[in-house]
Amino acid sequence: MRIALGTDAEGTVVDELVEHLASLGHEVVWVAPGQEWPEVGRRVGEAVAERSVERGVVCCYTGTGVAIAANKVPGVRAALCGDAPTAAGARRWNDANVLALSLRLLAPELGREILDAFLGSAPDPKTAESIARLERVGDHRRPLRPA
């Protein structure tokens, strides 16, 4: 799988995430290196929305800023996850396509667990209608539920 990765701060944790993704056979596509978090989130979101990658991973100090920036891109569903069950649920119930991580809270082992849960989970088909409504939330011309 091709995975876009963007961070506003490199370091040991990010290196471990990249190494783990590569060990699983994923191709890591660095996006917006050296940029600040708003650009990182937007650029990773665009890569996912344009389908040049299958998933995205964004990191900043809290993970919140990059998640917000990525979610501004239509078609992106970024989820800030601090543990593996939340990451699995984000994929299962929300079809999240971008994982946001807090570098402040993340240890390498926890990062690997969260990545494994995020990448190893699939959307529940029963949530397809909810996801379709979610895609219409920002479009005030279209009702959330079909008329």
Contact map, one row per residue, 1 for C-alpha under 8 A:
111000000000000000000000111000000000000000000000000011100000000000000000000000000000000000000000000000000000000000000000000000000000000000000000000
111100000000000000000000011110000000000000000000000111100000000000000000000000000000000000000000000000000000000000000000000000000000000000000000000
111110000000000000000000011110000000000000000000000011111000000000000000000000000000000000000000000000000000000000000000000000000000000000000000000
011111000000000000000000000111100000000000010011000010111000000000000000000000000000000000000000000000000000000000000000000000000000000000000000000
001111100000000000000000000111100000000000010000000000011100000000000000000000000000000000000000000000000000000000000000000000000000000000000000000
000111110000000000000000000001111000000110010000000000001110000000000000000000000000000000000000000000000000000000000000000000000000000000000000000
000011111100000000000000000000011111100100000000000000000111000000000000000000000000000000000000000000000000000000000000000000000000000000000000000
000001111100000000000000000000001111100100000000000000000011000000000000000000000000000000000000000000000000000000000000000000000000000000000000000
000000111110000000000000000000000100000000000000000000000011100000000000000000000000000000000000000000000000000000000000000000000000000000000000000
000000111111111000000000000000000000000000000000000000000000000000000000000000000000000000000000000000000000000000000000000000000000000000000000000
000000001111111000000000000000000000000000000000000000000000000000000000000000000000000000000000000000000000000000000000000000000000000000000000000
000000000111111100000000000000000000000000000000000000000000000000000000000000000000000000000000000000000001000000000000000000000000000000000000000
000000000111111110000000000000000000000000000000000000000000000000000000000000000000000000000000000000100111001000000000000000000000000000000000000
000000000111111111000000000000000000000000000000000000000000000000000000000000000000000000000000000000000000000000000000000000000000000000000000000
000000000111111111100000000000000000000000000000000000000000000000000000000000000000000000000000000000000000000000000000000000000000000000000000000
000000000001111111110000000000000000000000000000000000000000000000000000000000000000000000000000000000000001000000000000000000000000000000000000000
000000000000111111111000000000000000000000000000000000000000000000000000000000000000000000000000000000000001001100000000000000000000000000000000000
000000000000011111111100000100000000000000000000000000000000000000000000000000000000000000000000000000000000000000000000000000000000000000000000000
000000000000001111111110000000000000000000000000000000000000000000000000000000000000000000000000000000000000000000000000000000000000000000000000000
000000000000000111111111000000000000000000000000000000000000000000000000000000000000000000000000000000000000000100000000000000000000000000000000000
000000000000000011111111111100000000000000000000000000000000000000000000000000000000000000000000000000000000000000000000000000000000000000000000000
000000000000000001111111111100000000000000000000000000000000000000000000000000000000000000000000000000000000000000000000000000000000000000000000000
000000000000000000111111110000000000000000000000000000000000000000000000000000000000000000000000000000000000000000000000000000000000000000000000000
000000000000000000011111110000000000000000000000000000000000000000000000000000000000000000000000000000000000000000000000000000000000000000000000000
100000000000000000001111111000000000000000000000000000000000000000000000000000000000000000000000000000000000000000000000000000000000000000000000000
111000000000000000001111111100000000000000000000000000000000000000000000000000000000000000000000000000000000000000000000000000000000000000000000000
111000000000000000001100111110000000000000000000000000000000000000000000000000000000000000000000000000000000000000000000000000000000000000000000000
011110000000000001001100011111000000000000000000000000000000000000000000000000000000000000000000000000000000000000000000000000000000000000000000000
011110000000000000000000001111100000000000000000000000000000000000000000000000000000000000000000000000000000000000000000000000000000000000000000000
000111000000000000000000000111111000000000000000000000000000000000000000000000000000000000000000000000000000000000000000000000000000000000000000000
000111000000000000000000000011111000000100110000000000000000000000000000000000000000000000000000000000000000000000000000000000000000000000000000000
000001100000000000000000000001111110001100110000000000000000000000000000000000000000000000000000000000000000000000000000000000000000000000000000000
000001110000000000000000000001111110000100000000000000000000000000000000000000000000000000000000000000000000000000000000000000000000000000000000000
000000111000000000000000000000011111000000000000000000000000000000000000000000000000000000000000000000000000000000000000000000000000000000000000000
000000110000000000000000000000011111101100000000000000000000000000000000000000000000000000000000000000000000000000000000000000000000000000000000000
000000110000000000000000000000000111111100000000000000000000000000000000000000000000000000000000000000000000000000000000000000000000000000000000000
000000110000000000000000000000000011111110000000000000000001000011001000000000000000000000000000000000000000000000000000000000000000000000000000000
000000000000000000000000000000000001111111000000000000000000000011001000000000000000000000000000000000000000000000000000000000000000000000000000000
000000000000000000000000000000010011111111100000000000000000000000001000000000000000000000000000000000000000000000000000000000000000000000000000000
000001110000000000000000000000111011111111110000000000000100000001001000000000000000000000000000000000000000000000000000000000000000000000000000000
000001000000000000000000000000000000111111111000000000000100000011111110000000000000000000000000000000000000000000000000000000000000000000000000000
000000000000000000000000000000000000011111111100000000000000000001001111100000000000000000000000000000000000000000000000000000000000000000000000000
000000000000000000000000000000110000001111111110000000000000000000000100000000000000000000000000000000000000000000000000000000000000000000000000000
000111000000000000000000000000110000000111111111000000011100000000000100000000000000000000000000000000000000000000000000000000000000000000000000000
000000000000000000000000000000000000000011111111100000010000000000001110100100000000000000000000010000000000000000000000000000000000000000000000000
000000000000000000000000000000000000000001111111110000000000000000000100100000000000000000000000000000000000000000000000000000000000000000000000000
000100000000000000000000000000000000000000111111111110010000000000000000000000000000000000000000000000000000000000000000000000000000000000000000000
000100000000000000000000000000000000000000011111111111110000000000000000000100000000000000000000110000000000000000000000000000000000000000000000000
000000000000000000000000000000000000000000001111111100000000000000000000111100000000000000000000000000000000000000000000000000000000000000000000000
000000000000000000000000000000000000000000000111111110000000000000000000000000000000000000000000000000000000000000000000000000000000000000000000000
000000000000000000000000000000000000000000000011111111000000000000000000000000000000000000000000000000000000000000000000000000000000000000000000000
010000000000000000000000000000000000000000000011111111000000000000000000000000000000000000000000000000000000000000000000000000000000000000000000000
111100000000000000000000000000000000000000000011011111110000000000000000000000000000000000000000000000000000000000000000000000000000000000000000000
111000000000000000000000000000000000000000000001001111110000000000000000000000000000000000000000100000000000000000000000000000000000000000000000000
111100000000000000000000000000000000000000000001000011111000000000000000000000000000000000000000110000000000000000000000000000000000000000000000000
001110000000000000000000000000000000000000011011000011111100000000000000000000000000000000000000111000000000000000000000000000000000000000000000000
001111000000000000000000000000000000000000010000000000111110000000000000000000000000000000000000011110000000000000000000000000000000000000000000000
000011100000000000000000000000000000000110010000000000011111001001100000000000000000000000000000011110000000000000000000000000000000000000000000000
000001111000000000000000000000000000000000000000000000001111111001000000000000000000000000000000000111100000000000000000000000000000000000000000000
000000111000000000000000000000000000100000000000000000000111111111000000000000000000000000000000000011100000000000000000000000000000000000000000000
000000001000000000000000000000000000000000000000000000000011111000000000000000000000000000000000000001110000000000000000000000000000000000000000000
000000000000000000000000000000000000000000000000000000000011111110000000000000000000000000000000000011111000000000000000000000000000000000000000000
000000000000000000000000000000000000000000000000000000000111111111100000000000010000000000000000000111100000000000000000000000000000000000000000000
000000000000000000000000000000000000000000000000000000000001011111110000000000010000000000000000000101000000000000000000000000000000000000000000000
000000000000000000000000000000000000110010000000000000000001011111111000000000000000000000000000000000000000000000000000000000000000000000000000000
000000000000000000000000000000000000110111000000000000000111001111111100000000000000000000000000000100000000000000000000000000000000000000000000000
000000000000000000000000000000000000000010000000000000000100001111111110000001110000000000000000001100000000000000000000000000000000000000000000000
000000000000000000000000000000000000000010000000000000000000000111111111000001000000000000000000000000000000000000000000000000000000000000000000000
000000000000000000000000000000000000111111001000000000000000000011111111100000000000000000000000000000000000000000000000000000000000000000000000000
000000000000000000000000000000000000000011111100000000000000000001111111100111000000000000000000010000000000000000000000000000000000000000000000000
000000000000000000000000000000000000000011001000000000000000000000111111110111000000000000000000000000000000000000000000000000000000000000000000000
000000000000000000000000000000000000000001000000000000000000000000011111110100000000000000000000000000000000000000000000000000000000000000000000000
000000000000000000000000000000000000000001001100100000000000000000001111111100000000000000000000000000000000000000000000000000000000000000000000000
000000000000000000000000000000000000000000000000100000000000000000000011111100000000000000000000000000000000000000000000000000000000001000000000000
000000000000000000000000000000000000000000000000100000000000000000000000111110000000000000000000000000000000000000000000000000000000001000000000000
000000000000000000000000000000000000000000001001100000000000000000000111111111000000000000000001110000000000000000000000000000000000000000000000000
000000000000000000000000000000000000000000000000000000000000000000000110001111100000000000000111110000000000000000000000000000000000000000000000000
000000000000000000000000000000000000000000000000000000000000000000110110000111110000000000000001111100000000000000000000000000000000000000000000000
000000000000000000000000000000000000000000000000000000000000000000100000000011111000001001000001011100000000000000000000000000000000000000000000000
000000000000000000000000000000000000000000000000000000000000001100100000000001111100000000000000001111000000000000000000000000000000000000000000000
000000000000000000000000000000000000000000000000000000000000000000000000000000111111011000000000001110000000000001000000000000000000000000000000000
000000000000000000000000000000000000000000000000000000000000000000000000000000011111011000000000000011001100000001000000000000000000000000000000000
000000000000000000000000000000000000000000000000000000000000000000000000000000001111111000000000000000000000010011000000000000000000000000000000000
000000000000000000000000000000000000000000000000000000000000000000000000000000001111111100000000000000000000010011111100000000000000000000000000000
000000000000000000000000000000000000000000000000000000000000000000000000000000000011111110000000000000000000000001001000000000000000000000000000000
000000000000000000000000000000000000000000000000000000000000000000000000000000001111111111000000000000000000000000000000000000000000000000000000000
000000000000000000000000000000000000000000000000000000000000000000000000000000101111111111100000001000000000000001101100000000000000000000000000000
000000000000000000000000000000000000000000000000000000000000000000000000000000000001111111110000000000000000000000001101100000000000000000000000000
000000000000000000000000000000000000000000000000000000000000000000000000000000000000111111111100000000000000000000000000000000000000000000000000000
000000000000000000000000000000000000000000000000000000000000000000000000000000100000011111111111000000000000000000000100000000000000000000000000000
000000000000000000000000000000000000000000000000000000000000000000000000000000000000001111111111100000000000000000000100111000000000000000000000000
000000000000000000000000000000000000000000000000000000000000000000000000000000000000000111111110000000000000000000000000111100000000000000000000000
000000000000000000000000000000000000000000000000000000000000000000000000000000000000000011111110000000000000000000000000001100100000000000000000000
000000000000000000000000000000000000000000000000000000000000000000000000000010000000000011111111000000000000000000000000001000100010000000000000000
000000000000000000000000000000000000000000000000000000000000000000000000000010000000000001111111100000000000000000000000011000000010000000000000000
000000000000000000000000000000000000000000000000000000000000000000000000000111100000000001100111111000000000000000000000000000000000000000000000000
000000000000000000000000000000000000000000000001000001110000000000000000000111000000000000100011111000000000000000000000000000000000000000000000000
000000000000000000000000000000000000000000001001000000111100000000000100000111100000000000000001111100000000000000000000000000000000000000000000000
000000000000000000000000000000000000000000000000000000011100000000100000000001111000001000000001111110000000000000000100000000000000000000000000000
000000000000000000000000000000000000000000000000000000001110001101100000000001111000000000000000011111000000000000000000000000000000000000000000000
000000000000000000000000000000000000000000000000000000001111011000000000000000011100000000000000001111100100000000000000000000000000000000000000000
000000000000000000000000000000000000000000000000000000000011111100000000000000010100000000000000000111111100000000000000000000000000000000000000000
000000000000100000000000000000000000000000000000000000000011111000000000000000000000000000000000000011111100000000000000000000000000000000000000000
000000000000000000000000000000000000000000000000000000000000110000000000000000000000000000000000000001111100000000000000000000000000000000000000000
000000000000000000000000000000000000000000000000000000000000010000000000000000000100000000000000000001111110000000000000000000000000000000000000000
000000000000100000000000000000000000000000000000000000000000000000000000000000000100000000000000000011111111011000000000000000000000000000000000000
000000000000100000000000000000000000000000000000000000000000000000000000000000000000000000000000000000001111111000000000000000000000000000000000000
000000000001100110000000000000000000000000000000000000000000000000000000000000000000000000000000000000000111111100000000000000000000000000000000000
000000000000000000000000000000000000000000000000000000000000000000000000000000000000000000000000000000000011111110000000000000000000000000000000000
000000000000000000000000000000000000000000000000000000000000000000000000000000000011000000000000000000000111111111000000000000000000000000000000000
000000000000100010000000000000000000000000000000000000000000000000000000000000000000000000000000000000000111111111100000000000000000000000000000000
000000000000000010010000000000000000000000000000000000000000000000000000000000000000000000000000000000000001111111110000000000000000000000000000000
000000000000000000000000000000000000000000000000000000000000000000000000000000000011000000000000000000000000111111111000000000000000000000000000000
000000000000000000000000000000000000000000000000000000000000000000000000000000001111101000000000000000000000011111111100000000000000000000000000000
000000000000000000000000000000000000000000000000000000000000000000000000000000000001001000000000000000000000001111111110000000000000000000000000000
000000000000000000000000000000000000000000000000000000000000000000000000000000000001000000000000000000000000000111111111000000000000000000000000000
000000000000000000000000000000000000000000000000000000000000000000000000000000000001101100000000000000000000000011111111100000000000000000000000000
000000000000000000000000000000000000000000000000000000000000000000000000000000000001001101100000001000000000000001111111100000000000000000000000000
000000000000000000000000000000000000000000000000000000000000000000000000000000000000000000000000000000000000000000111111110000000000000000000000000
000000000000000000000000000000000000000000000000000000000000000000000000000000000000000100000000000000000000000000011111110000000000000000000000000
000000000000000000000000000000000000000000000000000000000000000000000000000000000000000100110000000000000000000000001111111000000000000000000000000
000000000000000000000000000000000000000000000000000000000000000000000000000000000000000000110010000000000000000000000011111100000000000000000000000
000000000000000000000000000000000000000000000000000000000000000000000000000000000000000000111110000000000000000000000000111110100000000000000000000
000000000000000000000000000000000000000000000000000000000000000000000000000000000000000000011000000000000000000000000000011111110000000000000000000
000000000000000000000000000000000000000000000000000000000000000000000000000000000000000000000000000000000000000000000000001111110000000000000000000
000000000000000000000000000000000000000000000000000000000000000000000000000000000000000000000000000000000000000000000000000111111000000000000000000
000000000000000000000000000000000000000000000000000000000000000000000000000000000000000000001100000000000000000000000000001111111110000000000000000
000000000000000000000000000000000000000000000000000000000000000000000000000000000000000000000000000000000000000000000000000111111111000000000000000
000000000000000000000000000000000000000000000000000000000000000000000000000000000000000000000000000000000000000000000000000001111111100000000000000
000000000000000000000000000000000000000000000000000000000000000000000000000000000000000000000000000000000000000000000000000000111111110000000000000
000000000000000000000000000000000000000000000000000000000000000000000000000000000000000000000110000000000000000000000000000000111111111000000000000
000000000000000000000000000000000000000000000000000000000000000000000000000000000000000000000000000000000000000000000000000000011111111100000000000
000000000000000000000000000000000000000000000000000000000000000000000000000000000000000000000000000000000000000000000000000000001111111110000001100
000000000000000000000000000000000000000000000000000000000000000000000000000000000000000000000000000000000000000000000000000000000111111110000001000
000000000000000000000000000000000000000000000000000000000000000000000000011000000000000000000000000000000000000000000000000000000011111111000000000
000000000000000000000000000000000000000000000000000000000000000000000000000000000000000000000000000000000000000000000000000000000001111111110111000
000000000000000000000000000000000000000000000000000000000000000000000000000000000000000000000000000000000000000000000000000000000000111111110001000
000000000000000000000000000000000000000000000000000000000000000000000000000000000000000000000000000000000000000000000000000000000000001111110000000
000000000000000000000000000000000000000000000000000000000000000000000000000000000000000000000000000000000000000000000000000000000000000111111100000
000000000000000000000000000000000000000000000000000000000000000000000000000000000000000000000000000000000000000000000000000000000000000111111110000
000000000000000000000000000000000000000000000000000000000000000000000000000000000000000000000000000000000000000000000000000000000000000000111110000
000000000000000000000000000000000000000000000000000000000000000000000000000000000000000000000000000000000000000000000000000000000000000100111111000
000000000000000000000000000000000000000000000000000000000000000000000000000000000000000000000000000000000000000000000000000000000000000100011111111
000000000000000000000000000000000000000000000000000000000000000000000000000000000000000000000000000000000000000000000000000000000000110110000111110
000000000000000000000000000000000000000000000000000000000000000000000000000000000000000000000000000000000000000000000000000000000000100000000011111
000000000000000000000000000000000000000000000000000000000000000000000000000000000000000000000000000000000000000000000000000000000000000000000011111
000000000000000000000000000000000000000000000000000000000000000000000000000000000000000000000000000000000000000000000000000000000000000000000010111
